[in-house]
Amino acid sequence: MQNMSPAVERLVRLMLLIPSDPRDPLWDSAGDDCGDLPTVASIRGWVTDTAKMWPEGAPRTLAEMVLIVFGNPSENTLRLLSQAIAPTTSSPHLGTGVGAAWAARACETAIDVLAEADSLEYVLERAKTDWG
């Protein structure tokens, strides 16, 4: 088992802020947004696998799933995210700001996870051959 990088840890922590119950309305809304119901249905298991850092590709898979599911959230999904993340302050006036911040941070972190998925040697070689 490999060690969890800071980006992977952040991504898992962000996912733990939202409901894990697949029956939560958030997941229905996210599924409507992305149109990829198999990804929405399986993301919960990939959070668990990533937390265990097994299989080796789990962080990359979870990162890709986060980008698919939360890359273009609707206002309804953002509202549901806001309510899930800040339940003690939930009110009709809470709006979508908290959810929008979460979605942006989750996608940003997912990109960080993808950027660090390859070894440094591979990255340096690609930089030299593809960009040099």
MDAnalysis code that builds the backbone (N, CA, C; Angstrom):
import MDAnalysis as mda
import numpy as np

u = mda.Universe.empty(396, n_residues=132, atom_resindex=np.repeat(np.arange(132), 3), trajectory=True)
u.add_TopologyAttr("name", ["N", "CA", "C"] * 132)
u.add_TopologyAttr("resid", np.arange(1, 133))
u.add_TopologyAttr("resname", ["MET", "GLN", "ASN", "MET", "SER", "PRO", "ALA", "VAL", "GLU", "ARG", "LEU", "VAL", "ARG", "LEU", "MET", "LEU", "LEU", "ILE", "PRO", "SER", "ASP", "PRO", "ARG", "ASP", "PRO", "LEU", "TRP", "ASP", "SER", "ALA", "GLY", "ASP", "ASP", "CYS", "GLY", "ASP", "LEU", "PRO", "THR", "VAL", "ALA", "SER", "ILE", "ARG", "GLY", "TRP", "VAL", "THR", "ASP", "THR", "ALA", "LYS", "MET", "TRP", "PRO", "GLU", "GLY", "ALA", "PRO", "ARG", "THR", "LEU", "ALA", "GLU", "MET", "VAL", "LEU", "ILE", "VAL", "PHE", "GLY", "ASN", "PRO", "SER", "GLU", "ASN", "THR", "LEU", "ARG", "LEU", "LEU", "SER", "GLN", "ALA", "ILE", "ALA", "PRO", "THR", "THR", "SER", "SER", "PRO", "HIS", "LEU", "GLY", "THR", "GLY", "VAL", "GLY", "ALA", "ALA", "TRP", "ALA", "ALA", "ARG", "ALA", "CYS", "GLU", "THR", "ALA", "ILE", "ASP", "VAL", "LEU", "ALA", "GLU", "ALA", "ASP", "SER", "LEU", "GLU", "TYR", "VAL", "LEU", "GLU", "ARG", "ALA", "LYS", "THR", "ASP", "TRP", "GLY"])
u.atoms.positions = np.array([
    [0.833, -1.170, 0.000],
    [0.000, 0.000, 0.000],
    [0.885, 1.244, 0.000],
    [0.517, 2.222, -0.819],
    [1.289, 3.454, -0.890],
    [0.774, 4.479, 0.111],
    [1.573, 5.511, 0.342],
    [1.168, 6.564, 1.261],
    [0.224, 7.530, 0.576],
    [-0.636, 8.142, 1.355],
    [-1.589, 9.113, 0.843],
    [-0.897, 10.472, 0.737],
    [-0.919, 11.054, -0.439],
    [-0.330, 12.376, -0.621],
    [-1.264, 13.424, -0.015],
    [-0.759, 14.638, 0.202],
    [-1.632, 15.694, 0.732],
    [-2.852, 15.968, -0.161],
    [-2.691, 15.921, -1.467],
    [-3.823, 16.170, -2.369],
    [-4.870, 15.064, -2.254],
    [-4.427, 13.834, -2.165],
    [-5.362, 12.716, -2.024],
    [-6.087, 12.819, -0.687],
    [-5.363, 13.137, 0.350],
    [-5.990, 13.296, 1.663],
    [-7.039, 14.408, 1.631],
    [-6.716, 15.539, 0.997],
    [-7.685, 16.637, 0.882],
    [-8.937, 16.195, 0.135],
    [-8.741, 15.426, -0.937],
    [-9.890, 14.972, -1.727],
    [-10.782, 14.050, -0.896],
    [-10.192, 13.124, -0.161],
    [-10.984, 12.234, 0.700],
    [-11.699, 13.053, 1.770],
    [-11.004, 13.992, 2.381],
    [-11.631, 14.823, 3.420],
    [-12.803, 15.627, 2.843],
    [-12.647, 16.153, 1.644],
    [-13.742, 16.888, 1.010],
    [-14.939, 15.977, 0.768],
    [-14.675, 14.765, 0.320],
    [-15.775, 13.833, 0.063],
    [-16.494, 13.452, 1.350],
    [-15.768, 13.416, 2.463],
    [-16.388, 13.061, 3.738],
    [-17.324, 14.158, 4.255],
    [-17.260, 15.334, 3.666],
    [-18.153, 16.423, 4.059],
    [-19.563, 16.281, 3.478],
    [-19.699, 15.453, 2.469],
    [-21.002, 15.316, 1.815],
    [-21.620, 13.962, 2.164],
    [-22.926, 13.826, 1.979],
    [-23.601, 12.579, 2.376],
    [-23.078, 11.357, 1.623],
    [-22.896, 10.285, 2.364],
    [-22.467, 9.028, 1.737],
    [-23.658, 8.173, 1.321],
    [-24.821, 8.480, 1.850],
    [-26.027, 7.706, 1.548],
    [-26.443, 7.937, 0.092],
    [-26.431, 6.887, -0.728],
    [-26.765, 7.066, -2.146],
    [-28.212, 7.501, -2.372],
    [-29.040, 7.409, -1.337],
    [-30.444, 7.844, -1.462],
    [-30.613, 9.329, -1.177],
    [-29.539, 10.008, -0.757],
    [-29.621, 11.432, -0.481],
    [-29.943, 12.185, -1.775],
    [-30.805, 13.186, -1.706],
    [-31.181, 13.940, -2.909],
    [-29.995, 14.556, -3.651],
    [-28.906, 14.801, -2.944],
    [-27.713, 15.352, -3.593],
    [-27.261, 14.470, -4.752],
    [-27.265, 13.161, -4.520],
    [-26.766, 12.238, -5.541],
    [-27.708, 12.153, -6.745],
    [-29.008, 12.266, -6.503],
    [-29.947, 12.310, -7.631],
    [-29.707, 13.554, -8.467],
    [-29.511, 14.678, -7.803],
    [-29.274, 15.928, -8.507],
    [-27.946, 15.888, -9.272],
    [-26.906, 15.368, -8.630],
    [-25.602, 15.261, -9.295],
    [-25.689, 14.325, -10.501],
    [-26.453, 13.243, -10.364],
    [-26.647, 12.325, -11.489],
    [-27.375, 12.991, -12.634],
    [-28.371, 13.792, -12.323],
    [-29.070, 14.539, -13.367],
    [-28.130, 15.512, -14.063],
    [-27.246, 16.136, -13.298],
    [-26.304, 17.112, -13.865],
    [-25.334, 16.479, -14.847],
    [-24.728, 15.365, -14.433],
    [-23.649, 14.793, -15.246],
    [-24.137, 13.727, -16.217],
    [-25.291, 13.138, -15.936],
    [-25.820, 12.105, -16.818],
    [-25.064, 10.789, -16.773],
    [-24.182, 10.626, -15.816],
    [-23.370, 9.412, -15.710],
    [-23.737, 8.685, -14.418],
    [-24.863, 7.985, -14.450],
    [-25.365, 7.327, -13.240],
    [-24.437, 6.242, -12.705],
    [-23.743, 5.461, -13.558],
    [-22.811, 4.471, -12.998],
    [-21.683, 5.115, -12.176],
    [-21.191, 6.253, -12.626],
    [-20.143, 6.943, -11.869],
    [-20.693, 7.448, -10.552],
    [-21.866, 8.052, -10.587],
    [-22.483, 8.549, -9.354],
    [-22.716, 7.394, -8.387],
    [-23.190, 6.276, -8.898],
    [-23.497, 5.128, -8.046],
    [-22.249, 4.505, -7.424],
    [-21.123, 4.588, -8.110],
    [-19.928, 3.898, -7.608],
    [-18.935, 4.816, -6.899],
    [-19.175, 6.101, -6.879],
    [-18.195, 7.023, -6.288],
    [-17.967, 6.730, -4.809],
    [-19.008, 6.303, -4.100],
    [-18.893, 6.000, -2.663],
    [-17.828, 4.929, -2.408],
    [-17.844, 3.871, -3.204],
    [-16.851, 2.811, -3.051],
    [-15.443, 3.280, -3.338],
    [-15.308, 4.210, -4.284],
    [-13.974, 4.713, -4.611],
    [-13.432, 5.643, -3.536],
    [-14.317, 6.305, -2.801],
    [-13.854, 7.093, -1.655],
    [-13.234, 6.138, -0.633],
    [-13.920, 5.032, -0.364],
    [-13.417, 4.027, 0.577],
    [-12.092, 3.446, 0.101],
    [-12.024, 3.073, -1.181],
    [-10.790, 2.495, -1.719],
    [-9.637, 3.498, -1.670],
    [-9.931, 4.751, -1.948],
    [-8.889, 5.780, -1.916],
    [-8.401, 5.981, -0.486],
    [-9.309, 5.963, 0.468],
    [-8.900, 6.110, 1.873],
    [-7.983, 4.974, 2.291],
    [-8.182, 3.794, 1.720],
    [-7.315, 2.641, 2.010],
    [-6.085, 2.639, 1.102],
    [-6.101, 3.515, 0.083],
    [-5.029, 3.595, -0.921],
    [-4.831, 2.244, -1.630],
    [-5.940, 1.587, -1.893],
    [-5.910, 0.344, -2.636],
    [-7.172, 0.243, -3.460],
    [-7.130, -0.150, -4.690],
    [-5.927, -0.455, -5.459],
    [-5.119, 0.801, -5.751],
    [-3.962, 0.613, -6.342],
    [-3.037, 1.721, -6.551],
    [-3.668, 2.873, -7.323],
    [-4.524, 2.571, -8.267],
    [-5.137, 3.621, -9.080],
    [-6.358, 4.263, -8.472],
    [-6.709, 3.929, -7.242],
    [-7.933, 4.458, -6.633],
    [-7.961, 5.983, -6.563],
    [-6.881, 6.656, -6.150],
    [-6.955, 8.116, -6.099],
    [-7.221, 8.738, -7.473],
    [-6.569, 8.217, -8.489],
    [-6.774, 8.750, -9.836],
    [-8.225, 8.519, -10.279],
    [-8.748, 7.334, -10.012],
    [-10.129, 7.026, -10.387],
    [-11.096, 7.939, -9.655],
    [-10.900, 8.127, -8.358],
    [-11.773, 9.009, -7.597],
    [-11.684, 10.432, -8.137],
    [-10.494, 10.899, -8.437],
    [-10.326, 12.255, -8.969],
    [-11.093, 12.429, -10.278],
    [-10.990, 11.447, -11.156],
    [-11.721, 11.524, -12.422],
    [-13.225, 11.542, -12.178],
    [-13.690, 10.732, -11.218],
    [-15.119, 10.688, -10.895],
    [-15.606, 12.024, -10.338],
    [-14.814, 12.638, -9.484],
    [-15.194, 13.938, -8.911],
    [-15.341, 14.966, -10.029],
    [-14.437, 14.952, -10.980],
    [-14.535, 15.902, -12.095],
    [-15.777, 15.644, -12.947],
    [-16.124, 14.386, -13.140],
    [-17.324, 14.046, -13.910],
    [-18.580, 14.482, -13.166],
    [-18.668, 14.123, -11.896],
    [-19.893, 14.326, -11.132],
    [-20.078, 15.784, -10.709],
    [-18.999, 16.463, -10.342],
    [-19.131, 17.818, -9.798],
    [-18.492, 18.900, -10.657],
    [-18.102, 18.557, -11.869],
    [-17.456, 19.527, -12.743],
    [-18.373, 20.611, -13.273],
    [-19.651, 20.337, -13.365],
    [-20.602, 21.316, -13.889],
    [-21.921, 21.193, -13.121],
    [-21.899, 21.510, -11.826],
    [-23.092, 21.293, -11.001],
    [-24.189, 22.331, -11.268],
    [-25.407, 21.865, -11.148],
    [-26.563, 22.760, -11.291],
    [-26.745, 23.578, -10.016],
    [-27.607, 24.556, -10.091],
    [-27.917, 25.357, -8.913],
    [-28.524, 24.480, -7.816],
    [-29.346, 23.508, -8.205],
    [-29.934, 22.603, -7.221],
    [-28.860, 21.788, -6.503],
    [-27.900, 21.258, -7.255],
    [-26.813, 20.495, -6.641],
    [-25.994, 21.381, -5.717],
    [-25.719, 22.596, -6.131],
    [-24.959, 23.522, -5.285],
    [-25.717, 23.838, -3.999],
    [-27.031, 24.001, -4.090],
    [-27.852, 24.259, -2.903],
    [-27.809, 23.055, -1.963],
    [-27.939, 21.833, -2.536],
    [-27.888, 20.615, -1.723],
    [-26.504, 20.422, -1.094],
    [-25.455, 20.753, -1.829],
    [-24.103, 20.705, -1.257],
    [-23.985, 21.675, -0.097],
    [-24.488, 22.880, -0.280],
    [-24.445, 23.884, 0.791],
    [-25.140, 23.373, 2.035],
    [-26.300, 22.783, 1.859],
    [-27.051, 22.268, 3.001],
    [-26.334, 21.107, 3.674],
    [-25.644, 20.281, 2.880],
    [-24.926, 19.139, 3.449],
    [-23.682, 19.575, 4.209],
    [-23.002, 20.580, 3.701],
    [-21.723, 20.987, 4.282],
    [-21.922, 21.894, 5.489],
    [-22.935, 22.724, 5.447],
    [-23.186, 23.664, 6.544],
    [-24.595, 23.464, 7.097],
    [-24.891, 22.264, 7.619],
    [-26.258, 21.997, 8.057],
    [-26.715, 22.852, 9.234],
    [-25.797, 23.286, 10.070],
    [-26.199, 24.076, 11.233],
    [-26.572, 25.496, 10.841],
    [-26.102, 25.946, 9.706],
    [-26.434, 27.296, 9.254],
    [-27.436, 27.262, 8.113],
    [-27.951, 26.072, 7.797],
    [-28.882, 25.958, 6.687],
    [-30.133, 26.781, 6.965],
    [-30.453, 27.536, 6.002],
    [-31.673, 28.322, 6.039],
    [-32.040, 28.610, 4.595],
    [-33.220, 29.138, 4.372],
    [-33.581, 29.468, 2.992],
    [-32.613, 30.481, 2.373],
    [-31.873, 31.197, 3.230],
    [-30.974, 32.237, 2.734],
    [-29.546, 31.735, 2.519],
    [-29.297, 30.465, 2.814],
    [-27.938, 29.938, 2.671],
    [-27.480, 29.982, 1.224],
    [-28.359, 29.675, 0.304],
    [-28.029, 29.762, -1.111],
    [-27.083, 28.681, -1.582],
    [-26.296, 29.032, -2.585],
    [-25.433, 28.062, -3.248],
    [-23.943, 28.321, -3.022],
    [-23.601, 29.372, -2.291],
    [-22.199, 29.763, -2.151],
    [-21.300, 28.704, -1.546],
    [-21.755, 28.084, -0.475],
    [-20.936, 27.041, 0.176],
    [-20.759, 25.864, -0.774],
    [-21.841, 25.470, -1.434],
    [-21.760, 24.364, -2.387],
    [-20.844, 24.684, -3.556],
    [-20.918, 25.921, -4.046],
    [-20.046, 26.328, -5.151],
    [-18.584, 26.308, -4.730],
    [-18.322, 26.753, -3.513],
    [-16.942, 26.727, -3.010],
    [-16.454, 25.293, -2.869],
    [-17.327, 24.406, -2.346],
    [-16.940, 23.000, -2.199],
    [-16.658, 22.382, -3.567],
    [-17.553, 22.581, -4.526],
    [-17.382, 21.983, -5.853],
    [-16.097, 22.486, -6.515],
    [-15.833, 23.774, -6.393],
    [-14.603, 24.324, -6.983],
    [-13.371, 23.722, -6.313],
    [-13.394, 23.627, -4.986],
    [-12.248, 23.063, -4.260],
    [-12.080, 21.584, -4.577],
    [-13.190, 20.842, -4.650],
    [-13.110, 19.412, -4.953],
    [-12.526, 19.192, -6.343],
    [-12.973, 19.968, -7.316],
    [-12.445, 19.815, -8.681],
    [-10.986, 20.235, -8.758],
    [-10.632, 21.303, -8.075],
    [-9.241, 21.751, -8.035],
    [-8.345, 20.676, -7.409],
    [-8.810, 20.098, -6.332],
    [-8.047, 19.049, -5.657],
    [-7.957, 17.802, -6.522],
    [-9.042, 17.477, -7.220],
    [-9.018, 16.326, -8.133],
    [-7.966, 16.522, -9.217],
    [-7.863, 17.731, -9.727],
    [-6.835, 18.014, -10.735],
    [-5.443, 17.868, -10.129],
    [-5.275, 18.313, -8.875],
    [-3.986, 18.122, -8.187],
    [-3.646, 16.639, -8.068],
    [-4.643, 15.826, -7.729],
    [-4.416, 14.379, -7.609],
    [-3.983, 13.814, -8.954],
    [-4.661, 14.208, -10.024],
    [-4.300, 13.713, -11.354],
    [-2.899, 14.177, -11.746],
    [-2.541, 15.394, -11.375],
    [-1.231, 15.935, -11.738],
    [-0.090, 15.219, -11.034],
    [-0.368, 14.640, -9.873],
    [0.700, 13.954, -9.147],
    [0.629, 12.437, -9.280],
    [-0.247, 11.948, -10.150],
    [-0.436, 10.501, -10.280],
    [0.784, 9.797, -10.867],
    [1.515, 10.480, -11.714],
    [2.674, 9.866, -12.351],
    [3.941, 10.155, -11.546],
    [4.924, 9.286, -11.695],
    [6.185, 9.467, -10.972],
    [6.907, 10.715, -11.484],
    [7.748, 11.272, -10.630],
    [8.512, 12.446, -11.000],
    [9.384, 12.161, -12.217],
    [9.980, 10.980, -12.278],
    [10.827, 10.628, -13.411],
    [10.032, 10.671, -14.723],
    [8.829, 10.115, -14.688],
    [7.978, 10.117, -15.879],
    [7.609, 11.551, -16.275],
    [7.261, 12.358, -15.292],
    [6.885, 13.750, -15.563],
    [8.056, 14.504, -16.182],
    [9.247, 14.340, -15.619],
    [10.412, 15.036, -16.154],
    [10.747, 14.570, -17.565],
    [10.616, 13.277, -17.818],
    [10.874, 12.748, -19.157],
    [9.865, 13.312, -20.161],
    [8.599, 13.328, -19.787],
    [7.555, 13.878, -20.679],
    [7.785, 15.360, -20.925],
    [8.182, 16.072, -19.877],
    [8.436, 17.505, -20.043],
    [9.561, 17.726, -21.037],
    [10.566, 16.870, -20.969],
    [11.705, 17.002, -21.873],
    [11.333, 16.600, -23.289],
    [10.629, 15.472, -23.449],
    [10.345, 14.996, -24.806],
    [9.144, 15.677, -25.446],
    [8.085, 15.926, -24.684],
    [6.859, 16.487, -25.270],
    [6.872, 18.020, -25.305],
    [7.537, 18.627, -24.354],
    [7.484, 20.087, -24.245],
    [8.833, 20.745, -24.502],
    [9.879, 19.940, -24.524],
    [11.226, 20.500, -24.653],
    [11.564, 20.838, -26.001],
])
